[in-house]
Amino acid sequence: MSGMTQHPTDRPETPRSEPEILPPGAEPRGRAENPFGGHARGETVFVTVDREGRTRYATFKPPGPFSIALGVVVIGLIAAAILFVALGFVLFWVPVIAIVIAGLAFSGYLRGAWRSLTGR
């Protein structure tokens, strides 16, 4: 009977877990205490991930003033390094181009002087 196809049943599949509907501001039931603290509203962000029928909770604290200041300093140092490299590149090529232009002008002068000496 391997050639027979299976017909789907008319019954819908039962959910593997019951969804938990929480009113605004309510804490989930059976949630373990956060070892790092920070249960106050506005201090943490809760992210739930449903994977393989389990619900997981992760707690993230928003960055504090020290972290924000450190991030701004790091971004500023990166921007300063990029600016330093770009200015170094430009300031390196300015004298090189000036020397090339001066060399071309001097060779033009020598060509004119040589023609006047040889009489051509």
N, C-alpha and C positions, 0 to 999 in steps of 0.2 A: 504494500500500500504506500510505497514511497512516492508515487505519482500524484497522490491526492493533495490538494491545497487545503490549508486550514482556514476556516471561515472565522472572522472575528465575532466575538460574542456581542450581544446587544447591550450588555452592562458596561458602564464606564469603569475604568480602572480606579481602584480606591487609592487615595493618597497614602504615601508611606509615612508621613507625619502630619499632624494637625497644625495648621498655621496659627501662630500666636499673634493676635491682634491687640495692640497696646494702645491705650488712650495717650494723648500728648502728656509728656512729663512723667509717665509711669516707668518704673524700673522693671526689667524682665524678671520673671519668676525663676527661682533656682539658680540665680547667677552667683558665681563665686566672687568673693571679695577681691578687689584689685589689690595686689601686694604693694603697688606703688602709690596708692591713695588717689586722690583727685576725683571724688564722686560729685563734686559741686557742679552745678549747671554752668556751662561756659568755659570750664577749665579743661574738659576732655571731649574727645569726639569718639563715638562708638560706631564701629563698623561691624555688621553682621555678615557672615559668609556662610551660606548653606551648601555644604559639600558632603555628598554621600549620606544624606539624611540627617546630618548633625548641624547644629547651629553653633558658630564660634563667635566669640566677642574679642575684639582687640581695642585697646585703649591707647590713644595718642594724645599727648599734651601739645597744645599750640606753642610755638616758640615764644620764649620770654624776651625781655629787653636785651639781656646779654647775648642771646643767640642771634637776635636781629642785628645788634651792633657788630657782632663778629662776622656775620654774613655780609654786611655792608662794607666792612673793612677788607674782607677777602676779595669781594667784587672790585673794590677800589684798587687794591694791589694788582689784580689781574689787568684792569684797564690801564693802570700806570705802566705796567710791564709792556703791554702791547704798544702804548704810545711811545715808550722809550725805544723799543725796537724799530718802530716806524720812523721816528725822528733820527735815530742812528743811521738807518738806511738812507734817508734823504740827505742827512748831513755828511755822509760818506761820499755820496755821488756828486754833490755840489762842487767840491774841490776837484774831483776827477774830471768832470765836464769842463770846469774852468781851465784846467791844465790842457785839456785837449783843444779847446778853442784858442788858447794862447799859443799852443804849438802850431796850429794851422795858420794863425795870423803871422807868426814868426817865419814859418816856411814860405808864406806868400811874400813877406818882406825879403827873405833871402833869395827867392826866385827873381824878384825885381832887381835886387842888387847884383846878382850874378849875370842877368841879361845886360845890365848897364856896363859891367866890367868886360864882358865878352863881346859886346857890340851887336848883339842880335836884336 
